[in-house]
Amino acid sequence: AIAPGAPRRIRLRVGVAFPDRAVRSRLPRSTAGADGAVAEKSDGEAIAEELEVEQESLDAFVARACARIGRGEDDVVKITALLRANWFETPEEIAAMSTSDLSAVGVPARFAMEVEAMTEEARVEVEQAAIAERLGANPAATSALGGDGGADGWIGGALPGPDTRLPRPTTGRLAATGRTALADVRVTRRKRLPPYALRDDEIPGALADELVRMHRGVTSRRVGGAKAPVRVTTANNYLEVAKGLLGWYCRCKLGGWDGATPPQDLTLLKTHPANAPEDLSLRDVFPSSDAEGAALAIEYLQWLDEKRGVLPSTEAFQLRCLIALAKWLHGSQTNEHGAAMEQPVVMELVRVQRGNVTLATKGEHAADEAAKWLDWPDYLRLVERLKWECAPLTHVGDQRSDKDVAMAVQRYLLFAILACVPDRQRTLRELELGRTLVCEEFDDAVDGENGEVKLTRRRVWTVKHSPDDYKTGGAYGARPSLVLDERLYPALEAWLFGPPDPEEDARGFTDRGYSGWGWRACLAPNHDYVFSRPNGEPWNVSELSRTFSRAAMRLTGKKTNPHLVRDMVITHVRGEGIATDAELEALSLYMGHSIAMQKGTYDRRTQEQKVAPAIGLMSAINARVAEKKAR
């Protein structure tokens, strides 16, 4: 075996060092001059001149590089002898050479590439040590995400500077997980079944016209309409349920398919043919306004339960949409007093709905929570890691394209905004400068050096929602302003307006519009929303969710989605016991839901976790009783 030379301590002044362990010690970051005055050093000087690391010998360095690429002792001896024959004695001298230079002296190309990788890793380690030095943190304490974190894991602030490189790509099991196709990552325990809903190319022309009328009817005010129009998103849900109901009717009720067996013919797009009749209509599945008119819809629900294994919450969603379809199709009737009342077909479905309410609220989740759940501190560390992915250089120092950096900045902002305002993803998709994203500026009084009061200009970025801008607006009205964390401002303003401009900034931010210098402009958006898809189109639900999950998968191995952020923060707050009842009630109002929904829907703690404080409470109660008896 090769006995590496004794390690020696060196001062890192130039080049890159190759520590074989974490940073050992750190000298004070100031130096005293001849007159005793203490001069503060810059971060670069502090790291370059004061950081002491354990330096390995050339033999040890070559052995480590060969071990990383699976080469043995014989290769180590040959490569070391070759390097020394060319007068190279230290790892720093090897690091100063390019891959082509190393290959020119006869070093195997694979070894030369690994040296380059090790050089980059050492550079990143030094950069991370510099960050930790600025934060006063322990540089040896690295997060599971390979990033740095402040008290809560998220540092925020300005985006990486022009000379900053991307972190080195993840390797090992996490990297393999990140490269897995998103569709191949299963977060549910249920097996995949062939689709059954009607596809757009299977819908006859007459039915397509009827569905368009339905969509327009429920989103518009009409004579005899008992309720206010629904939002377009809700109407889209009705449309999807109608396609599912009619697909079941054609494929299963008329075609005899059981709803689970895959087709033998692989040319059938993974499902059985619908063979929809040309005169297919919603009246085929809601044939009459009496109670018997609900028979097929109820049979469909039973099929979903028995053959497709849907959860009670999914069944409740289907029922709400089926009731809305029946109402639109058959309208209402009047009683003997002339008052409007629902048709029997609707009342029959409502009767079924009442019986499912308890099951829907207490049913288990279909998804495997472990496959997508992040504890809140891990989520904040993920946010910080995404900020460092906004670096303008690749991990090897090449310039990234503006569009690539713009997408990285946007990903960071999407995650970071939810860290400040754990809202639904609709807030991100429909954020619009000057309407729902607003900058408020004001003069703040601060104490001066001599006790005098000075006015300083401050700004606050907030998200403002009218009742039409969020899901539960009909119940809660206009929401309180959702204030964004100041750590987000530099990145947000760089996205909207570009680099800081003292003259423009002096004029204020309140009335500013999108700038051609901002990162947003690199995507050439064709809309007025803050965030944009790479092709310039607005985000839709599925694309934003996939982008979010893909980034989380790549860096954490967890298929987190935007809506789960609400669950994660509430579970963290309730589990840690860090909020009073008043604060929890305020948080529910801030997030636009009731305290009951906060407890029942978003709190994902197990029953054992929820009752754990009660166990300690009972012990304390019994102990106090025993003390009283002892007296």
C-alpha positions in Angstrom: 0.0 0.0 0.0 1.1 3.6 -0.6 2.0 5.5 2.5 1.0 9.1 1.9 3.4 11.7 3.1 2.7 13.4 6.4 0.1 16.1 6.0 1.3 19.7 6.5 -0.5 22.8 7.5 -0.4 25.6 4.9 -1.9 29.0 4.5 -4.2 29.1 1.5 -3.2 32.3 -0.4 -3.6 31.4 -4.1 -5.1 28.6 -6.1 -7.2 25.8 -4.6 -6.4 23.6 -1.7 -7.6 20.0 -1.4 -8.6 19.4 2.2 -9.0 15.7 3.1 -11.4 16.7 5.9 -13.5 19.6 6.9 -12.0 23.0 7.7 -10.1 22.6 10.9 -9.8 26.1 12.4 -10.5 29.7 11.6 -8.3 32.7 12.6 -9.8 36.0 13.6 -10.9 38.1 10.7 -8.9 41.2 11.6 -5.2 42.0 11.8 -3.4 44.5 13.9 -1.0 47.0 12.3 2.2 48.4 13.7 0.2 51.1 15.6 -2.1 48.5 17.1 -5.0 49.6 15.0 -7.2 46.7 13.8 -8.0 46.6 10.1 -10.9 44.6 8.9 -10.3 42.3 6.0 -12.6 41.6 3.1 -14.3 38.2 2.8 -12.0 37.2 0.0 -8.9 38.2 2.0 -10.2 36.4 5.1 -10.7 33.2 3.1 -7.6 33.5 1.0 -5.2 34.4 3.8 -6.6 33.2 7.0 -8.2 29.9 6.3 -6.1 27.0 7.4 -6.7 23.6 6.0 -5.1 20.2 6.2 -3.1 19.7 3.0 -2.5 16.2 1.6 0.5 15.0 -0.3 0.7 14.3 -4.0 0.6 10.5 -3.3 -2.5 10.8 -1.2 -4.2 13.1 -3.7 -3.6 10.7 -6.7 -4.7 7.7 -4.6 -7.9 9.5 -3.7 -8.6 10.5 -7.3 -8.0 7.0 -8.5 -10.2 5.5 -5.8 -13.1 7.8 -7.0 -12.9 6.3 -10.6 -12.3 2.7 -9.5 -8.6 2.4 -10.3 -6.2 0.4 -8.2 -2.7 0.7 -6.6 -0.8 0.0 -9.8 -2.4 3.0 -11.5 -1.7 5.2 -8.5 2.1 4.3 -8.7 2.3 4.9 -12.4 0.4 8.3 -12.4 2.4 9.6 -9.4 5.7 8.6 -11.0 4.6 10.3 -14.3 3.7 13.5 -12.5 6.9 13.7 -10.5 8.9 13.0 -13.7 7.4 16.2 -15.0 8.4 18.1 -11.8 4.9 18.2 -10.2 5.0 17.8 -6.4 1.8 19.2 -5.0 -2.0 18.9 -5.6 -2.1 22.7 -6.1 0.3 22.4 -9.1 -1.9 19.7 -10.6 -5.1 21.8 -10.0 -3.6 24.7 -12.0 -3.4 22.5 -15.1 -6.3 22.0 -17.5 -7.6 18.6 -18.6 -5.7 19.0 -21.9 -2.5 19.9 -20.2 -2.6 16.8 -18.0 -3.4 14.6 -21.0 -0.4 16.1 -22.8 2.0 14.9 -20.2 0.6 11.4 -20.5 -2.0 11.3 -17.7 -5.1 9.3 -18.6 -8.0 11.5 -19.7 -10.4 9.9 -17.2 -8.0 10.8 -14.4 -7.6 14.4 -15.7 -11.4 14.8 -15.8 -11.6 13.6 -12.2 -9.0 16.1 -11.1 -11.1 18.8 -12.6 -14.1 17.6 -10.7 -12.1 17.5 -7.4 -10.8 21.0 -8.1 -14.4 22.3 -8.5 -15.5 20.5 -5.3 -12.6 22.2 -3.4 -13.6 25.6 -4.8 -17.2 25.1 -3.8 -16.1 24.1 -0.3 -14.1 27.3 0.1 -17.1 29.4 -1.1 -19.3 27.7 1.4 -16.8 28.3 4.1 -16.9 32.0 3.2 -20.7 32.0 3.4 -20.6 30.3 6.8 -18.0 32.8 8.0 -20.2 35.7 7.0 -23.1 34.1 8.9 -21.1 33.1 11.9 -22.1 29.5 11.2 -20.2 26.3 11.6 -18.8 25.5 8.1 -18.7 21.8 8.9 -22.5 21.7 9.4 -23.8 21.2 5.9 -27.5 20.6 5.2 -29.0 17.5 3.6 -29.4 19.7 0.5 -25.8 20.6 0.2 -26.6 24.3 0.8 -26.1 26.8 3.6 -28.8 28.0 5.9 -29.4 30.8 8.4 -31.5 30.4 11.5 -34.4 29.0 9.5 -32.4 27.6 6.5 -33.3 30.4 4.2 -30.9 33.3 3.9 -32.4 35.1 0.9 -31.0 38.5 -0.1 -29.3 39.3 -3.4 -28.9 36.8 -6.2 -25.5 35.3 -6.8 -23.0 37.7 -8.3 -21.6 37.6 -11.9 -18.6 35.4 -11.0 -20.6 32.8 -9.1 -20.8 29.3 -10.4 -23.5 26.7 -10.0 -23.1 24.1 -7.3 -21.6 20.9 -8.6 -24.3 18.5 -9.9 -25.6 16.0 -7.4 -24.2 12.5 -7.6 -25.3 9.2 -6.2 -28.8 8.0 -5.3 -30.3 11.5 -5.1 -29.0 12.3 -8.6 -30.6 9.1 -10.0 -33.9 10.1 -8.3 -33.7 13.6 -9.9 -33.2 12.2 -13.3 -36.2 9.9 -13.0 -39.2 10.9 -15.2 -41.7 12.7 -13.1 -44.5 10.5 -14.3 -42.6 7.4 -13.2 -42.5 8.6 -9.5 -45.5 7.1 -7.8 -46.8 8.9 -4.7 -50.0 6.9 -4.4 -50.5 3.3 -3.2 -53.2 2.7 -5.8 -52.2 1.0 -9.0 -52.5 2.7 -12.4 -55.7 1.9 -14.2 -56.6 2.5 -17.9 -58.3 5.9 -18.4 -62.1 6.0 -18.9 -63.1 9.6 -19.5 -64.0 10.7 -23.1 -61.1 12.3 -24.9 -61.7 15.4 -26.9 -61.4 13.5 -30.2 -64.1 11.0 -29.0 -66.7 13.7 -28.3 -69.4 14.0 -31.0 -70.1 17.4 -32.4 -73.6 17.7 -30.8 -72.2 16.8 -27.3 -69.3 19.2 -27.7 -71.8 22.0 -28.4 -73.9 21.0 -25.3 -70.8 21.0 -23.1 -69.9 24.5 -24.3 -73.4 25.7 -23.5 -73.1 24.1 -20.0 -69.8 25.8 -19.4 -71.2 29.1 -20.5 -74.4 28.6 -18.6 -72.8 28.0 -15.1 -70.4 30.9 -15.5 -73.0 33.4 -16.6 -76.1 34.9 -15.0 -79.3 33.5 -16.5 -83.0 33.7 -15.9 -84.1 31.3 -13.3 -80.6 30.8 -12.0 -80.8 30.4 -8.2 -77.1 31.0 -7.5 -74.4 33.3 -8.6 -72.2 32.2 -11.5 -69.3 29.9 -10.6 -65.7 30.6 -11.5 -64.2 29.3 -14.7 -62.0 26.9 -12.8 -65.1 25.4 -11.1 -66.8 25.1 -14.4 -63.8 23.3 -15.8 -64.2 20.8 -13.0 -67.8 20.2 -14.1 -66.6 19.6 -17.6 -64.0 17.0 -16.6 -66.6 15.1 -14.5 -69.1 15.2 -17.4 -66.4 13.6 -19.6 -65.8 11.0 -17.0 -69.4 10.1 -16.5 -70.1 9.9 -20.3 -66.9 7.9 -20.8 -68.0 5.4 -18.2 -71.5 5.3 -19.9 -70.0 4.6 -23.3 -67.1 2.3 -22.4 -68.7 0.4 -19.5 -72.5 0.7 -19.6 -72.8 0.4 -23.4 -69.5 -1.3 -24.2 -69.3 -3.9 -21.4 -65.8 -2.9 -20.2 -65.2 -3.6 -16.4 -63.2 -0.4 -16.0 -59.9 -2.0 -14.9 -58.8 -4.6 -17.5 -56.2 -3.1 -19.9 -57.0 -3.5 -23.6 -55.3 -6.3 -25.6 -54.9 -4.1 -28.6 -52.0 -1.7 -27.9 -53.2 0.7 -30.6 -56.1 1.8 -28.4 -54.2 4.5 -26.4 -54.2 2.4 -23.3 -58.0 2.1 -22.9 -61.0 0.5 -24.6 -62.8 2.3 -27.4 -65.7 4.6 -26.5 -67.7 4.2 -29.7 -69.8 7.2 -28.6 -73.1 7.5 -30.4 -73.4 10.6 -32.6 -76.5 11.8 -30.6 -74.8 11.3 -27.2 -76.0 13.8 -24.7 -76.0 14.6 -21.0 -79.6 13.6 -21.0 -78.5 10.0 -21.7 -77.1 9.9 -18.2 -79.7 12.2 -16.6 -82.7 11.0 -18.5 -85.4 12.6 -16.4 -86.0 15.2 -13.7 -87.6 12.7 -11.2 -85.6 10.7 -8.7 -85.1 7.8 -11.1 -83.1 10.3 -13.3 -80.2 10.0 -10.8 -79.9 6.2 -11.1 -77.1 6.2 -13.7 -75.1 8.9 -11.8 -75.4 6.8 -8.6 -74.4 3.7 -10.4 -71.4 5.6 -11.8 -70.4 6.5 -8.2 -70.7 3.0 -7.1 -68.5 1.9 -10.0 -65.9 4.5 -9.0 -65.8 3.0 -5.5 -65.8 -0.7 -6.4 -63.7 -0.8 -9.6 -61.5 2.3 -9.4 -61.0 2.4 -5.7 -61.5 6.2 -5.3 -61.3 7.7 -1.9 -64.3 9.3 -0.2 -62.9 12.8 -0.8 -62.8 12.1 -4.6 -66.3 10.7 -4.5 -67.5 13.8 -2.7 -65.9 16.0 -5.4 -67.6 13.9 -8.1 -70.9 14.2 -6.3 -70.7 18.0 -6.1 -70.0 18.2 -9.8 -72.8 15.8 -10.7 -75.3 17.8 -8.7 -74.3 20.9 -10.6 -74.7 19.1 -13.9 -78.2 17.9 -13.0 -79.2 21.4 -11.8 -78.0 23.0 -15.1 -79.7 20.3 -17.2 -83.1 20.1 -15.5 -83.4 23.5 -13.8 -85.7 24.0 -10.9 -89.4 23.7 -10.3 -91.9 25.7 -8.3 -94.2 24.6 -5.5 -97.8 25.5 -4.9 -96.7 28.8 -3.4 -94.7 29.7 -6.4 -91.3 29.3 -4.6 -88.4 27.7 -6.5 -87.3 24.3 -5.4 -84.8 21.7 -6.7 -85.9 18.9 -9.0 -86.2 15.4 -7.5 -83.2 14.2 -9.5 -81.1 16.8 -7.7 -82.5 16.0 -4.3 -81.7 12.3 -4.8 -78.0 13.2 -5.4 -78.0 15.6 -2.4 -79.4 12.7 -0.3 -76.4 10.6 -1.3 -74.1 13.5 -0.7 -75.3 13.9 2.9 -74.4 10.3 3.6 -70.9 10.8 2.3 -69.9 13.9 4.2 -68.4 12.1 7.2 -66.5 9.7 5.1 -65.1 12.4 2.9 -63.7 14.4 5.9 -62.2 11.4 7.7 -61.0 9.3 4.8 -57.3 8.5 4.5 -55.0 10.1 1.9 -54.4 8.1 -1.2 -50.9 9.4 -1.6 -47.8 8.1 0.1 -46.9 11.1 2.2 -43.3 10.0 2.6 -42.7 10.2 -1.1 -43.5 13.9 -1.3 -43.4 15.3 2.3 -40.7 17.8 3.4 -40.4 19.0 6.9 -40.6 22.8 7.0 -36.9 23.4 7.8 -36.0 21.1 4.8 -38.3 23.1 2.6 -36.6 26.4 3.6 -33.2 24.9 2.9 -34.5 23.9 -0.5 -35.5 27.5 -1.1 -31.9 28.6 -0.3 -30.4 26.0 -2.6 -32.6 27.2 -5.4 -31.3 30.7 -4.9 -27.8 29.5 -5.5 -28.9 27.8 -8.7 -29.4 31.4 -10.0 -25.7 31.7 -10.5 -24.8 33.0 -14.0 -21.9 30.5 -14.5 -22.0 26.7 -14.9 -20.1 24.6 -12.3 -17.1 24.6 -14.7 -17.2 28.4 -15.3 -19.0 28.6 -18.6 -21.6 31.4 -19.1 -25.2 30.3 -18.9 -27.8 31.6 -21.3 -30.0 34.5 -20.1 -33.1 32.3 -20.5 -31.6 29.5 -18.4 -30.8 31.9 -15.6 -34.2 33.5 -15.9 -35.9 30.2 -15.4 -33.7 29.5 -12.3 -34.6 32.9 -10.8 -38.3 32.2 -11.5 -38.1 28.8 -9.8 -36.5 30.3 -6.7 -39.2 33.0 -6.5 -42.0 30.5 -6.9 -40.7 28.5 -3.9 -39.7 31.5 -1.9 -43.0 33.3 -2.2 -44.8 30.2 -0.8 -42.3 30.3 2.1 -43.6 33.8 2.9 -47.2 33.3 1.9 -48.2 29.6 2.0 -51.1 30.1 -0.4 -52.6 28.1 -3.3 -50.7 27.9 -6.5 -53.4 30.0 -8.2 -51.8 33.0 -6.4 -48.5 32.3 -8.2 -50.2 31.8 -11.6 -52.3 34.9 -11.5 -49.9 37.3 -9.8 -50.0 40.6 -11.7 -47.8 43.6 -11.0 -49.9 46.6 -9.9 -53.0 44.5 -9.3 -52.4 41.5 -7.1 -48.7 42.3 -6.5 -48.3 45.7 -5.1 -45.4 47.7 -3.6 -46.4 50.2 -0.9 -43.9 52.9 0.1 -43.9 55.0 3.2 -41.6 57.1 5.4 -40.5 55.4 8.6 -39.2 57.3 11.6 -35.9 56.0 13.0 -33.7 57.2 15.8 -30.5 59.0 14.6 -27.1 59.1 16.2 -27.7 62.1 18.4 -31.2 61.1 19.5 -32.8 63.0 16.7 -35.6 61.3 14.7 -34.9 60.7 11.0 -37.3 59.7 8.2 -36.2 56.9 6.0 -38.0 55.6 2.9 -39.2 52.0 3.1 -41.2 49.7 0.9 -43.3 46.7 1.5 -44.2 44.2 -1.3 -47.7 42.6 -0.7 -50.1 40.3 -2.4 -53.7 41.7 -2.5 -56.7 39.6 -3.2 -60.3 40.7 -3.9 -63.0 38.1 -3.4 -62.7 37.0 -7.0 -58.9 36.3 -6.8 -58.9 33.3 -4.5 -60.9 30.1 -4.0 -62.8 30.9 -0.8 -63.3 34.6 -1.6 -67.1 34.1 -1.6 -67.0 33.1 2.1 -64.3 35.4 3.4 -64.4 38.5 1.1 -61.3 40.6 0.4 -58.3 39.1 2.1 -55.8 41.0 4.3 -52.6 42.0 2.5 -50.2 39.1 2.3 -46.8 40.6 3.1 -43.7 39.2 1.4 -40.5 38.7 3.4 -37.8 41.4 2.8 -35.3 38.6 2.1 -37.2 38.2 -1.2 -37.1 41.8 -2.4 -33.7 41.8 -4.2 -34.6 38.7 -6.3 -38.1 39.9 -6.9 -37.0 43.3 -8.1 -34.3 41.8 -10.2 -36.9 39.7 -11.9 -39.3 42.6 -12.5 -37.0 45.5 -13.1 -33.4 44.3 -13.5 -30.2 45.3 -11.6 -30.6 48.1 -9.0 -30.6 51.6 -10.6 -30.2 54.4 -8.1 -32.0 56.9 -10.3 -35.0 54.7 -10.9 -35.1 53.4 -7.3 -35.2 57.0 -6.1 -38.4 57.6 -8.1 -40.0 54.7 -6.1 -41.4 51.3 -7.0 -45.2 51.9 -6.6 -46.0 52.9 -10.1 -43.2 51.0 -12.0 -44.1 48.5 -14.7 -42.2 45.5 -16.0 -38.8 46.4 -17.4 -36.9 45.1 -20.4 -33.9 44.8 -18.1 -35.5 42.3 -15.7 -35.0 38.6 -15.9 -38.7 38.2 -16.7 -38.2 39.9 -20.0 -35.8 37.0 -21.1 -38.8 34.7 -21.5 -40.6 37.2 -23.8 -44.0 36.8 -22.0 -47.1 37.6 -24.1 -49.3 38.4 -21.0 -49.3 40.7 -17.9 -48.7 38.1 -15.2 -45.6 38.2 -13.1 -44.5 34.6 -13.9 -44.3 32.9 -17.3 -43.7 29.6 -18.9 -40.4 29.3 -21.0 -42.4 29.7 -24.2 -43.9 33.1 -23.0 -47.3 31.7 -22.3 -49.0 32.0 -18.8 -48.6 29.1 -16.4 -51.4 26.6 -16.2 -52.1 24.3 -13.2 -50.4 21.2 -14.5 -47.3 22.8 -15.9 -46.6 24.9 -12.8 -47.2 21.8 -10.6 -44.8 19.7 -12.7 -42.1 22.4 -12.7 -42.4 22.7 -8.9 -42.3 18.9 -8.3 -39.4 18.4 -10.8 -37.2 20.9 -8.9 -38.0 19.4 -5.5 -37.4 15.9 -6.9 -34.0 16.9 -8.3 -32.7 18.4 -5.1 -34.5 16.4 -2.3 -35.8 13.2 -3.9 -39.3 14.2 -2.8 -42.2 14.9 -5.3 -43.4 18.0 -3.4 -46.2 20.0 -5.0 -47.3 23.6 -4.4 -50.5 22.9 -2.5 -48.6 20.7 0.0 -46.7 23.7 1.2 -49.8 24.8 3.2 -50.0 21.4 4.9 -46.3 21.4 5.7 -46.2 24.8 7.4 -49.4 24.1 9.4 -48.2 20.7 10.5 -44.9 22.3 11.5 -46.5 25.1 13.5 -49.0 22.8 15.3 -46.4 20.0 15.8 -43.8 22.3 17.3 -46.4 24.1 19.5 -44.9 27.5 18.6 -48.1 29.4 18.2 -50.9 30.4 20.5 -54.6 29.8 19.7 -54.9 33.4 18.7 -52.0 33.1 16.3 -53.3 29.9 14.8 -56.7 31.6 14.2 -54.9 34.5 12.6 -52.9 32.1 10.4 -56.1 30.5 9.2 -57.5 33.9 8.3 -54.3 34.8 6.6 -54.3 31.6 4.5 -58.0 32.0 3.6 -59.6 29.1 5.4 -61.4 28.3 8.7 -59.7 27.1 11.9 -61.7 23.9 11.5 -60.2 23.3 8.1 -56.7 24.1 9.5 -57.2 21.3 12.1 -58.9 18.8 9.9 -57.5 19.2 6.4 -54.1 20.8 6.5 -52.7 19.4 9.8 -51.1 16.1 8.7 -49.9 14.9 12.1 -50.8 11.4 13.1 -53.2 10.7 15.9 -50.3 9.6 18.1 -48.5 12.9 17.4 -51.6 14.9 18.1 -52.2 13.3 21.5 -48.6 13.3 22.6 -48.9 16.6 24.5 -51.9 15.2 26.4 -49.8 12.3 27.7 -47.4 14.8 29.3 -50.3 16.9 30.5 -51.9 13.9 32.3 -48.5 13.1 33.9 -48.2 16.7 35.2 -51.8 16.6 36.5 -51.2 13.4 38.4 -47.9 14.7 39.8 -49.6 17.8 41.2 -52.3 15.7 42.8 -49.7 13.5 44.4 -47.9 16.6 45.7 -51.1 17.9 47.4 -51.7 14.6 49.1 -48.1 14.6 50.4 -48.7 17.9 52.1 
